[in-house]
Amino acid sequence: MEMIGEIFRIPPRAVDGGYDFRLDRYEPLLNLSHERLTETLAHVQSYKKIDETAVALGKSFEVLLRRDSSINTRHLLRPGREALTVSDDQQGISYTVGLASDAYLIFLLLNIPEGANLRNLRISATPLSMFMDRLNRLENPPTDALEVLGRYLQIMTLRLEANSATPSDRWQRYADAFFFQLGYNLDVAITQERYVEELIRPSRISRLRRSTIGDLDAPRRYYVPDLVYHYQLGVSVESPMLEYISYYHVAEHWFESVFEEDLVAKLQAQITGPNFSYKRTADMRRVIRTVTKAVQLRKEELVISEEVALKLTLERYLDLGMLMSDLDEFESGLVRYYADNKVDFCEGDFVDLAGPDSSTVFSALARRIYKTRNALVHSKDGSKAKFVPFSHDKQLIREVTLIRFIAEQIIVSSSALPS
């Protein structure tokens, strides 16, 4: 009840037979009886948890949906739309896309990470006051607190109901088949949101920045357009995989120029040294070895080492102290996380950002980022370092945070003042 009160921005009041909420600008008094609350919690306690966001109860299954921003998807899941129900009479199963059931809604709230600001749930796009004004205009405004909460949060789920008991592993197969059916026939990208944390994550970024238009200043620097485009794509997409690749492209923009400048500097240092003579074969061979070690000839094209280029780019544009400050402000303990945890799906390196030797830190950071990137773009069957969409999203989320803050520093560091 306290969690519901936090969302409604007013604490619950205990009354005979239950609780009520007196919401500003809303005429009816919201209420929730002990009997209804007890019945709902009994359902939650009876759930068999399939994974973090999927539960089964007897002959039914319910799972949280991830929604992308495409027009078709927004139309299918728009607020107020009637639930979409499709039935399979042969298998005896019905599929329903709609608002979360009361029990599932409470299940999600109880599994949101401790300390999260419930007012910043990602799906609460409509301001509470505007939402209440809209309900007030109804002929018979609802008074049930759970019903109003469900309408306000607009948490969408896929619910499956079967005529007979169904094994737990079969529910997920039915759900995945239905997601493909939707995408194939309606061109909508609806699938399972596998981690409750994703309901809260975007609000953390806005907490660090100026979050209101009234606080916004005019820009005082010019930024490289290509970097801005990649960054905007990263901010706009729903997929952690595409988000990571977009931010990686910000760093990749500088690979060739930074790598070439570093190679030129090395060659200049060699050929201008007092012990160098172009007449000595050994000296010329040393120059050739420097070049051949740095670049390779592949299909008649010179190819540079992207991992080396990434490290050079990080060394040029990244302030490790600022990066650690941003990460810890975003999520307490995140800097320690990278030092204590590798990226399991690609064996990405441990990175102690507070390490005493910056060169060692940049090398480990470049390896972690580059291995993660390779696992995202290469998905050959049998490959050990392979990213599986949705299954590995929870690990990738923290890597997205890391690469986003790095991309932002690169964009700002490579910007220029107006002439």
C-alpha positions as a Markdown table, in Angstrom:
| # | Residue | x | y | z |
|---|---|---|---|---|
| 1 | Met | 0.0 | 0.0 | 0.0 |
| 2 | Glu | 2.9 | 2.3 | 0.7 |
| 3 | Met | 4.3 | 1.6 | -2.8 |
| 4 | Ile | 1.0 | 2.4 | -4.4 |
| 5 | Gly | 0.8 | 5.6 | -2.3 |
| 6 | Glu | 4.3 | 6.6 | -3.6 |
| 7 | Ile | 3.1 | 6.3 | -7.2 |
| 8 | Phe | -0.1 | 8.3 | -6.4 |
| 9 | Arg | 2.0 | 10.9 | -4.4 |
| 10 | Ile | -0.2 | 10.5 | -1.3 |
| 11 | Pro | 0.1 | 8.0 | 1.5 |
| 12 | Pro | -2.7 | 5.5 | 2.1 |
| 13 | Arg | -5.1 | 6.0 | 4.9 |
| 14 | Ala | -6.2 | 3.0 | 7.0 |
| 15 | Val | -10.0 | 2.8 | 7.4 |
| 16 | Asp | -12.5 | 0.2 | 8.5 |
| 17 | Gly | -12.3 | -2.7 | 6.0 |
| 18 | Gly | -9.3 | -1.4 | 4.1 |
| 19 | Tyr | -7.5 | 1.7 | 2.8 |
| 20 | Asp | -8.4 | 4.8 | 0.8 |
| 21 | Phe | -6.6 | 7.6 | -1.1 |
| 22 | Arg | -7.8 | 11.2 | -1.4 |
| 23 | Leu | -6.2 | 12.3 | -4.7 |
| 24 | Asp | -6.0 | 15.9 | -5.6 |
| 25 | Arg | -8.2 | 17.0 | -8.5 |
| 26 | Tyr | -10.0 | 13.6 | -8.5 |
| 27 | Glu | -13.6 | 13.6 | -7.2 |
| 28 | Pro | -14.2 | 10.0 | -6.2 |
| 29 | Leu | -12.4 | 8.6 | -3.2 |
| 30 | Leu | -10.1 | 5.7 | -4.2 |
| 31 | Asn | -10.4 | 2.6 | -2.0 |
| 32 | Leu | -9.0 | -0.9 | -1.6 |
| 33 | Ser | -10.7 | -3.3 | 0.7 |
| 34 | His | -8.8 | -5.8 | 2.9 |
| 35 | Glu | -10.7 | -8.6 | 1.1 |
| 36 | Arg | -9.6 | -7.5 | -2.4 |
| 37 | Leu | -6.0 | -6.8 | -1.3 |
| 38 | Thr | -5.7 | -10.2 | 0.5 |
| 39 | Glu | -7.2 | -12.0 | -2.6 |
| 40 | Thr | -4.8 | -10.3 | -4.9 |
| 41 | Leu | -1.7 | -11.0 | -2.7 |
| 42 | Ala | -2.8 | -14.6 | -2.5 |
| 43 | His | -2.6 | -14.8 | -6.3 |
| 44 | Val | 0.9 | -13.3 | -6.2 |
| 45 | Gln | 2.1 | -15.7 | -3.6 |
| 46 | Ser | 0.7 | -18.6 | -5.7 |
| 47 | Tyr | 2.7 | -17.6 | -8.8 |
| 48 | Lys | 5.3 | -20.0 | -10.2 |
| 49 | Lys | 8.1 | -17.7 | -11.3 |
| 50 | Ile | 9.3 | -18.8 | -14.8 |
| 51 | Asp | 11.9 | -16.0 | -14.9 |
| 52 | Glu | 12.2 | -12.4 | -13.7 |
| 53 | Thr | 9.1 | -11.1 | -15.6 |
| 54 | Ala | 7.2 | -14.3 | -16.5 |
| 55 | Val | 4.9 | -16.1 | -14.1 |
| 56 | Ala | 2.5 | -19.1 | -14.3 |
| 57 | Leu | -0.6 | -19.7 | -12.2 |
| 58 | Gly | -2.5 | -23.0 | -12.8 |
| 59 | Lys | -3.7 | -22.9 | -16.4 |
| 60 | Ser | -2.5 | -19.3 | -17.1 |
| 61 | Phe | 0.8 | -17.5 | -17.9 |
| 62 | Glu | 1.6 | -13.7 | -17.9 |
| 63 | Val | 4.7 | -11.9 | -19.0 |
| 64 | Leu | 5.8 | -8.2 | -19.2 |
| 65 | Leu | 6.0 | -6.7 | -22.7 |
| 66 | Arg | 8.7 | -4.6 | -24.1 |
| 67 | Arg | 7.4 | -1.9 | -26.5 |
| 68 | Asp | 9.4 | -0.2 | -29.3 |
| 69 | Ser | 8.5 | 3.2 | -30.6 |
| 70 | Ser | 7.3 | 2.2 | -34.1 |
| 71 | Ile | 3.9 | 3.6 | -35.2 |
| 72 | Asn | 2.4 | 0.1 | -35.6 |
| 73 | Thr | 3.4 | -0.9 | -32.1 |
| 74 | Arg | 2.2 | 2.3 | -30.5 |
| 75 | His | -1.2 | 1.9 | -32.3 |
| 76 | Leu | -1.6 | -1.7 | -31.0 |
| 77 | Leu | -0.6 | -0.8 | -27.4 |
| 78 | Arg | -2.1 | 2.7 | -27.2 |
| 79 | Pro | -3.9 | 3.6 | -24.0 |
| 80 | Gly | -7.6 | 2.9 | -23.9 |
| 81 | Arg | -7.5 | 0.3 | -26.7 |
| 82 | Glu | -9.4 | -2.9 | -26.1 |
| 83 | Ala | -7.2 | -5.9 | -25.4 |
| 84 | Leu | -6.2 | -8.0 | -28.4 |
| 85 | Thr | -7.2 | -11.6 | -28.0 |
| 86 | Val | -6.5 | -14.5 | -30.3 |
| 87 | Ser | -7.6 | -18.1 | -29.6 |
| 88 | Asp | -6.3 | -21.4 | -30.8 |
| 89 | Asp | -9.2 | -23.9 | -30.5 |
| 90 | Gln | -7.1 | -26.9 | -31.5 |
| 91 | Gln | -4.5 | -26.3 | -28.8 |
| 92 | Gly | -7.0 | -24.9 | -26.4 |
| 93 | Ile | -5.0 | -21.7 | -25.7 |
| 94 | Ser | -5.9 | -18.0 | -25.9 |
| 95 | Tyr | -3.4 | -15.2 | -26.2 |
| 96 | Thr | -4.3 | -11.7 | -24.9 |
| 97 | Val | -2.3 | -8.5 | -25.2 |
| 98 | Gly | -3.6 | -5.9 | -22.8 |
| 99 | Leu | -3.2 | -4.2 | -19.4 |
| 100 | Ala | -1.5 | -6.2 | -16.7 |
| 101 | Ser | -3.8 | -8.1 | -14.3 |
| 102 | Asp | -4.1 | -6.8 | -10.8 |
| 103 | Ala | -2.0 | -9.6 | -9.3 |
| 104 | Tyr | 0.7 | -9.3 | -12.0 |
| 105 | Leu | 0.8 | -5.5 | -11.4 |
| 106 | Ile | 1.5 | -6.1 | -7.7 |
| 107 | Phe | 4.0 | -8.8 | -8.5 |
| 108 | Leu | 6.0 | -6.3 | -10.6 |
| 109 | Leu | 5.9 | -3.6 | -7.9 |
| 110 | Leu | 7.1 | -6.0 | -5.3 |
| 111 | Asn | 10.1 | -6.9 | -7.5 |
| 112 | Ile | 11.2 | -3.4 | -8.5 |
| 113 | Pro | 14.8 | -2.9 | -7.1 |
| 114 | Glu | 14.9 | -1.5 | -3.6 |
| 115 | Gly | 15.5 | 2.3 | -3.5 |
| 116 | Ala | 14.0 | 2.9 | -6.9 |
| 117 | Asn | 11.9 | 6.0 | -7.4 |
| 118 | Leu | 8.4 | 4.6 | -8.2 |
| 119 | Arg | 7.3 | 8.0 | -9.5 |
| 120 | Asn | 9.7 | 7.5 | -12.4 |
| 121 | Leu | 8.4 | 4.2 | -13.8 |
| 122 | Arg | 9.2 | 4.3 | -17.5 |
| 123 | Ile | 5.6 | 3.6 | -18.6 |
| 124 | Ser | 4.1 | 6.5 | -16.7 |
| 125 | Ala | 4.3 | 8.9 | -19.7 |
| 126 | Thr | 1.2 | 10.9 | -18.8 |
| 127 | Pro | 1.4 | 13.3 | -15.8 |
| 128 | Leu | -0.7 | 12.1 | -12.9 |
| 129 | Ser | -2.7 | 15.3 | -12.7 |
| 130 | Met | -3.6 | 15.1 | -16.4 |
| 131 | Phe | -4.5 | 11.5 | -16.1 |
| 132 | Met | -6.8 | 12.2 | -13.2 |
| 133 | Asp | -8.5 | 15.1 | -15.0 |
| 134 | Arg | -9.2 | 12.7 | -17.9 |
| 135 | Leu | -10.8 | 10.1 | -15.5 |
| 136 | Asn | -12.9 | 12.8 | -13.9 |
| 137 | Arg | -14.6 | 13.5 | -17.2 |
| 138 | Leu | -15.9 | 9.9 | -17.4 |
| 139 | Glu | -19.6 | 9.4 | -16.6 |
| 140 | Asn | -18.7 | 6.9 | -13.9 |
| 141 | Pro | -15.1 | 7.4 | -12.7 |
| 142 | Pro | -13.5 | 4.3 | -11.2 |
| 143 | Thr | -13.0 | 4.2 | -7.4 |
| 144 | Asp | -11.0 | 1.0 | -7.2 |
| 145 | Ala | -7.3 | 1.8 | -6.4 |
| 146 | Leu | -5.9 | -1.1 | -8.3 |
| 147 | Glu | -8.0 | -0.4 | -11.4 |
| 148 | Val | -6.9 | 3.3 | -11.4 |
| 149 | Leu | -3.3 | 2.3 | -10.8 |
| 150 | Gly | -3.4 | -0.2 | -13.8 |
| 151 | Arg | -4.9 | 2.4 | -16.1 |
| 152 | Tyr | -2.3 | 5.0 | -15.0 |
| 153 | Leu | 0.8 | 2.9 | -15.4 |
| 154 | Gln | -0.3 | 1.3 | -18.6 |
| 155 | Ile | 1.8 | -1.8 | -18.0 |
| 156 | Met | 1.2 | -4.1 | -20.9 |
| 157 | Thr | 1.4 | -7.9 | -20.7 |
| 158 | Leu | 0.8 | -11.0 | -22.8 |
| 159 | Arg | -1.6 | -13.4 | -21.0 |
| 160 | Leu | -2.0 | -17.0 | -22.0 |
| 161 | Glu | -4.8 | -19.2 | -20.8 |
| 162 | Ala | -5.1 | -22.9 | -21.5 |
| 163 | Asn | -7.9 | -25.4 | -21.1 |
| 164 | Ser | -5.6 | -27.8 | -19.2 |
| 165 | Ala | -2.5 | -27.7 | -17.1 |
| 166 | Thr | 0.6 | -26.8 | -19.1 |
| 167 | Pro | 4.3 | -27.5 | -18.3 |
| 168 | Ser | 6.3 | -24.4 | -17.5 |
| 169 | Asp | 8.8 | -24.8 | -20.3 |
| 170 | Arg | 6.0 | -24.9 | -22.9 |
| 171 | Trp | 4.5 | -21.5 | -21.9 |
| 172 | Gln | 7.6 | -19.7 | -23.2 |
| 173 | Arg | 7.5 | -21.5 | -26.5 |
| 174 | Tyr | 3.9 | -20.5 | -27.0 |
| 175 | Ala | 4.7 | -16.9 | -26.1 |
| 176 | Asp | 7.7 | -16.7 | -28.5 |
| 177 | Ala | 5.6 | -18.2 | -31.3 |
| 178 | Phe | 3.0 | -15.5 | -30.8 |
| 179 | Phe | 5.6 | -12.7 | -30.8 |
| 180 | Phe | 6.8 | -13.9 | -34.2 |
| 181 | Gln | 3.2 | -14.2 | -35.4 |
| 182 | Leu | 2.6 | -10.5 | -34.4 |
| 183 | Gly | 5.8 | -9.3 | -36.1 |
| 184 | Tyr | 5.2 | -11.3 | -39.3 |
| 185 | Asn | 1.5 | -10.3 | -39.8 |
| 186 | Leu | 1.2 | -6.9 | -38.2 |
| 187 | Asp | 4.8 | -5.5 | -38.5 |
| 188 | Val | 5.0 | -4.8 | -34.8 |
| 189 | Ala | 8.0 | -5.3 | -32.5 |
| 190 | Ile | 6.5 | -6.7 | -29.4 |
| 191 | Thr | 8.4 | -9.1 | -27.2 |
| 192 | Gln | 9.1 | -9.9 | -23.6 |
| 193 | Glu | 10.7 | -7.4 | -21.3 |
| 194 | Arg | 12.9 | -9.7 | -19.3 |
| 195 | Tyr | 14.1 | -7.5 | -16.5 |
| 196 | Val | 12.1 | -5.4 | -14.1 |
| 197 | Glu | 15.0 | -3.0 | -13.7 |
| 198 | Glu | 14.3 | -1.8 | -17.2 |
| 199 | Leu | 11.2 | -0.1 | -15.9 |
| 200 | Ile | 13.3 | 2.2 | -13.8 |
| 201 | Arg | 16.7 | 2.6 | -15.7 |
| 202 | Pro | 15.8 | 5.5 | -18.1 |
| 203 | Ser | 14.7 | 7.7 | -15.1 |
| 204 | Arg | 18.2 | 7.5 | -13.7 |
| 205 | Ile | 19.7 | 9.4 | -16.6 |
| 206 | Ser | 17.1 | 12.2 | -16.4 |
| 207 | Arg | 17.9 | 12.5 | -12.7 |
| 208 | Leu | 21.5 | 13.4 | -13.6 |
| 209 | Arg | 20.6 | 16.0 | -16.2 |
| 210 | Arg | 18.4 | 19.1 | -16.6 |
| 211 | Ser | 15.1 | 17.3 | -16.9 |
| 212 | Thr | 12.8 | 20.3 | -17.6 |
| 213 | Ile | 12.6 | 22.5 | -20.6 |
| 214 | Gly | 12.6 | 25.6 | -18.4 |
| 215 | Asp | 16.1 | 24.6 | -17.2 |
| 216 | Leu | 17.5 | 24.1 | -20.7 |
| 217 | Asp | 20.3 | 26.4 | -21.9 |
| 218 | Ala | 21.2 | 27.2 | -25.5 |
| 219 | Pro | 24.2 | 25.2 | -26.8 |
| 220 | Arg | 27.6 | 27.0 | -26.5 |
| 221 | Arg | 29.7 | 24.5 | -28.5 |
| 222 | Tyr | 29.7 | 22.9 | -32.0 |
| 223 | Tyr | 29.7 | 19.1 | -32.1 |
| 224 | Val | 30.7 | 16.8 | -34.9 |
| 225 | Pro | 27.5 | 16.0 | -36.7 |
| 226 | Asp | 28.1 | 12.3 | -37.4 |
| 227 | Leu | 28.7 | 11.8 | -33.7 |
| 228 | Val | 25.5 | 13.5 | -32.8 |
| 229 | Tyr | 23.5 | 11.3 | -35.2 |
| 230 | His | 25.0 | 8.1 | -33.8 |
| 231 | Tyr | 24.3 | 9.4 | -30.2 |
| 232 | Gln | 20.7 | 10.3 | -31.1 |
| 233 | Leu | 20.1 | 6.9 | -32.5 |
| 234 | Gly | 21.4 | 5.3 | -29.3 |
| 235 | Val | 19.1 | 7.4 | -27.1 |
| 236 | Ser | 16.1 | 6.7 | -29.3 |
| 237 | Val | 16.2 | 2.9 | -29.7 |
| 238 | Glu | 14.6 | 0.5 | -27.3 |
| 239 | Ser | 17.1 | -2.4 | -27.9 |
| 240 | Pro | 20.2 | -2.4 | -25.6 |
| 241 | Met | 22.1 | -4.1 | -28.4 |
| 242 | Leu | 21.4 | -1.4 | -30.9 |
| 243 | Glu | 22.0 | 1.3 | -28.2 |
| 244 | Tyr | 25.5 | -0.2 | -27.5 |
| 245 | Ile | 26.5 | -0.3 | -31.2 |
| 246 | Ser | 25.3 | 3.3 | -31.7 |
| 247 | Tyr | 27.4 | 4.6 | -28.9 |
| 248 | Tyr | 30.4 | 2.5 | -30.0 |
| 249 | His | 30.2 | 4.2 | -33.4 |
| 250 | Val | 30.9 | 7.5 | -31.7 |
| 251 | Ala | 34.3 | 6.2 | -30.7 |
| 252 | Glu | 34.8 | 4.3 | -33.9 |
| 253 | His | 34.5 | 7.6 | -35.9 |
| 254 | Trp | 38.0 | 8.6 | -34.7 |
| 255 | Phe | 39.8 | 5.3 | -35.1 |
| 256 | Glu | 41.5 | 5.9 | -38.4 |
| 257 | Ser | 42.7 | 9.5 | -37.7 |
| 258 | Val | 43.9 | 8.8 | -34.2 |
| 259 | Phe | 45.6 | 5.6 | -35.2 |
| 260 | Glu | 47.4 | 7.2 | -38.2 |
| 261 | Glu | 48.5 | 10.2 | -36.0 |
| 262 | Asp | 50.0 | 7.8 | -33.5 |
| 263 | Leu | 51.8 | 5.8 | -36.2 |
| 264 | Val | 53.2 | 9.0 | -37.8 |
| 265 | Ala | 54.4 | 10.1 | -34.4 |
| 266 | Lys | 56.2 | 6.8 | -33.9 |
| 267 | Leu | 57.8 | 6.9 | -37.3 |
| 268 | Gln | 58.9 | 10.5 | -36.9 |
| 269 | Ala | 60.5 | 9.7 | -33.6 |
| 270 | Gln | 62.4 | 6.8 | -35.2 |
| 271 | Ile | 63.7 | 8.6 | -38.4 |
| 272 | Thr | 64.6 | 11.8 | -36.6 |
| 273 | Gly | 66.5 | 10.1 | -33.8 |
| 274 | Pro | 70.3 | 10.7 | -33.7 |
| 275 | Asn | 71.0 | 7.0 | -34.1 |
| 276 | Phe | 68.9 | 6.6 | -37.3 |
| 277 | Ser | 70.4 | 6.5 | -40.8 |
| 278 | Tyr | 68.4 | 5.8 | -43.9 |
| 279 | Lys | 71.7 | 4.3 | -45.3 |
| 280 | Arg | 71.7 | 1.5 | -42.8 |
| 281 | Thr | 69.6 | -1.5 | -43.8 |
| 282 | Ala | 68.9 | -2.5 | -40.1 |
| 283 | Asp | 67.5 | 1.0 | -39.4 |
| 284 | Met | 65.1 | 0.8 | -42.4 |
| 285 | Arg | 64.0 | -2.7 | -41.5 |
| 286 | Arg | 63.1 | -1.4 | -38.0 |
| 287 | Val | 60.9 | 1.3 | -39.7 |
| 288 | Ile | 59.3 | -1.4 | -41.9 |
| 289 | Arg | 58.6 | -3.6 | -38.8 |
| 290 | Thr | 56.9 | -0.7 | -37.1 |
| 291 | Val | 54.5 | -0.2 | -40.0 |
| 292 | Thr | 53.8 | -3.9 | -40.6 |
| 293 | Lys | 53.1 | -4.5 | -36.9 |
| 294 | Ala | 50.6 | -1.6 | -36.9 |
| 295 | Val | 48.7 | -2.4 | -40.2 |
| 296 | Gln | 47.9 | -5.5 | -42.2 |
| 297 | Leu | 47.1 | -5.9 | -45.9 |
| 298 | Arg | 43.8 | -7.6 | -46.4 |
| 299 | Lys | 42.2 | -7.9 | -49.8 |
| 300 | Glu | 44.5 | -5.2 | -51.1 |
| 301 | Glu | 43.4 | -2.8 | -48.3 |
| 302 | Leu | 45.4 | -1.6 | -45.3 |
| 303 | Val | 43.6 | -2.7 | -42.1 |
| 304 | Ile | 44.4 | -1.2 | -38.7 |
| 305 | Ser | 43.9 | -2.8 | -35.3 |
| 306 | Glu | 40.5 | -1.6 | -34.0 |
| 307 | Glu | 41.3 | -2.5 | -30.5 |
| 308 | Val | 44.5 | -0.4 | -30.5 |
| 309 | Ala | 42.7 | 2.4 | -32.2 |
| 310 | Leu | 39.9 | 2.2 | -29.5 |
| 311 | Lys | 42.5 | 2.5 | -26.8 |
| 312 | Leu | 44.2 | 5.5 | -28.4 |
| 313 | Thr | 40.8 | 7.2 | -28.8 |
| 314 | Leu | 39.9 | 6.6 | -25.2 |
| 315 | Glu | 43.3 | 8.0 | -24.1 |
| 316 | Arg | 42.8 | 11.1 | -26.2 |
| 317 | Tyr | 39.2 | 12.0 | -25.3 |
| 318 | Leu | 38.3 | 10.3 | -22.0 |
| 319 | Asp | 38.8 | 11.6 | -18.4 |
| 320 | Leu | 38.7 | 8.6 | -16.1 |
| 321 | Gly | 37.9 | 10.6 | -13.0 |
| 322 | Met | 34.9 | 12.2 | -14.7 |
| 323 | Leu | 33.8 | 8.8 | -16.0 |
| 324 | Met | 33.9 | 7.3 | -12.5 |
| 325 | Ser | 32.0 | 10.3 | -11.0 |
| 326 | Asp | 29.3 | 9.9 | -13.7 |
| 327 | Leu | 28.9 | 6.2 | -13.2 |
| 328 | Asp | 28.7 | 6.3 | -9.4 |
| 329 | Glu | 26.2 | 9.2 | -9.5 |
| 330 | Phe | 24.1 | 7.2 | -12.0 |
| 331 | Glu | 24.2 | 4.0 | -9.8 |
| 332 | Ser | 26.1 | 3.6 | -6.6 |
| 333 | Gly | 28.7 | 0.8 | -6.8 |
| 334 | Leu | 28.8 | 0.7 | -10.6 |
| 335 | Val | 32.5 | 1.5 | -10.8 |
| 336 | Arg | 33.2 | -1.4 | -8.4 |
| 337 | Tyr | 31.0 | -3.6 | -10.5 |
| 338 | Tyr | 33.2 | -3.2 | -13.6 |
| 339 | Ala | 36.3 | -4.1 | -11.4 |
| 340 | Asp | 34.7 | -7.2 | -9.9 |
| 341 | Asn | 32.7 | -8.5 | -12.9 |
| 342 | Lys | 33.6 | -9.5 | -16.4 |
| 343 | Val | 31.1 | -9.6 | -19.3 |
| 344 | Asp | 30.2 | -13.2 | -19.2 |
| 345 | Phe | 28.8 | -13.7 | -22.7 |
| 346 | Cys | 32.1 | -12.5 | -24.3 |
| 347 | Glu | 34.7 | -12.8 | -21.5 |
| 348 | Gly | 35.0 | -9.0 | -21.4 |
| 349 | Asp | 37.8 | -8.0 | -19.1 |
| 350 | Phe | 37.6 | -6.8 | -15.5 |
| 351 | Val | 38.3 | -3.0 | -15.5 |
| 352 | Asp | 39.5 | -1.2 | -12.4 |
| 353 | Leu | 38.8 | 2.3 | -13.5 |
| 354 | Ala | 40.5 | 3.6 | -10.3 |
| 355 | Gly | 43.7 | 1.7 | -11.0 |
| 356 | Pro | 47.0 | 3.5 | -10.5 |
| 357 | Asp | 48.4 | 3.0 | -14.1 |
| 358 | Ser | 46.1 | 4.8 | -16.6 |
| 359 | Ser | 47.7 | 2.9 | -19.5 |
| 360 | Thr | 46.7 | -0.4 | -18.0 |
| 361 | Val | 43.2 | 0.9 | -17.3 |
| 362 | Phe | 42.7 | 2.1 | -20.8 |
| 363 | Ser | 44.0 | -1.2 | -22.2 |
| 364 | Ala | 41.6 | -3.2 | -20.1 |
| 365 | Leu | 38.7 | -0.8 | -20.9 |
| 366 | Ala | 39.4 | -1.1 | -24.6 |
| 367 | Arg | 39.4 | -4.9 | -24.4 |
| 368 | Arg | 36.1 | -5.0 | -22.5 |
| 369 | Ile | 34.4 | -2.7 | -24.9 |
| 370 | Tyr | 35.8 | -4.3 | -28.1 |
| 371 | Lys | 35.0 | -7.9 | -27.0 |
| 372 | Thr | 31.4 | -6.8 | -26.1 |
| 373 | Arg | 31.1 | -5.1 | -29.5 |
| 374 | Asn | 32.4 | -8.2 | -31.3 |
| 375 | Ala | 29.9 | -10.4 | -29.5 |
| 376 | Leu | 27.0 | -8.2 | -30.6 |
| 377 | Val | 27.9 | -8.0 | -34.3 |
| 378 | His | 29.1 | -11.6 | -34.8 |
| 379 | Ser | 26.5 | -14.4 | -34.1 |
| 380 | Lys | 28.0 | -17.5 | -35.8 |
| 381 | Asp | 26.6 | -20.7 | -34.5 |
| 382 | Gly | 29.0 | -22.4 | -32.1 |
| 383 | Ser | 30.8 | -19.2 | -31.3 |
| 384 | Lys | 31.7 | -18.9 | -27.6 |
| 385 | Ala | 31.6 | -15.1 | -27.5 |
| 386 | Lys | 28.1 | -14.7 | -28.8 |
| 387 | Phe | 25.4 | -12.4 | -27.6 |
| 388 | Val | 21.8 | -13.8 | -27.4 |
| 389 | Pro | 19.2 | -11.0 | -27.6 |
| 390 | Phe | 17.0 | -10.7 | -24.6 |
| 391 | Ser | 18.7 | -13.6 | -22.7 |
| 392 | His | 21.9 | -11.5 | -22.2 |
| 393 | Asp | 20.2 | -8.1 | -22.0 |
| 394 | Lys | 20.6 | -7.8 | -18.2 |
| 395 | Gln | 24.4 | -8.1 | -18.5 |
| 396 | Leu | 24.5 | -5.8 | -21.5 |
| 397 | Ile | 22.5 | -3.0 | -19.7 |
| 398 | Arg | 25.4 | -2.0 | -17.5 |
| 399 | Glu | 27.8 | -2.1 | -20.5 |
| 400 | Val | 25.4 | 0.3 | -22.3 |
| 401 | Thr | 25.7 | 2.7 | -19.4 |
| 402 | Leu | 29.5 | 2.5 | -19.6 |
| 403 | Ile | 29.7 | 3.1 | -23.3 |
| 404 | Arg | 27.1 | 5.9 | -23.2 |
| 405 | Phe | 29.0 | 8.0 | -20.7 |
| 406 | Ile | 32.2 | 7.3 | -22.8 |
| 407 | Ala | 30.4 | 8.4 | -26.0 |
| 408 | Glu | 29.2 | 11.6 | -24.3 |
| 409 | Gln | 32.7 | 12.5 | -23.2 |
| 410 | Ile | 34.1 | 11.9 | -26.7 |
| 411 | Ile | 31.4 | 14.1 | -28.3 |
| 412 | Val | 32.1 | 16.9 | -25.8 |
| 413 | Ser | 35.9 | 16.6 | -25.9 |
| 414 | Ser | 36.0 | 16.7 | -29.7 |
| 415 | Ser | 33.6 | 19.7 | -29.9 |
| 416 | Ala | 34.6 | 23.3 | -30.7 |
| 417 | Leu | 33.7 | 26.8 | -29.5 |
| 418 | Pro | 32.0 | 29.1 | -32.1 |
| 419 | Ser | 34.6 | 31.0 | -34.1 |
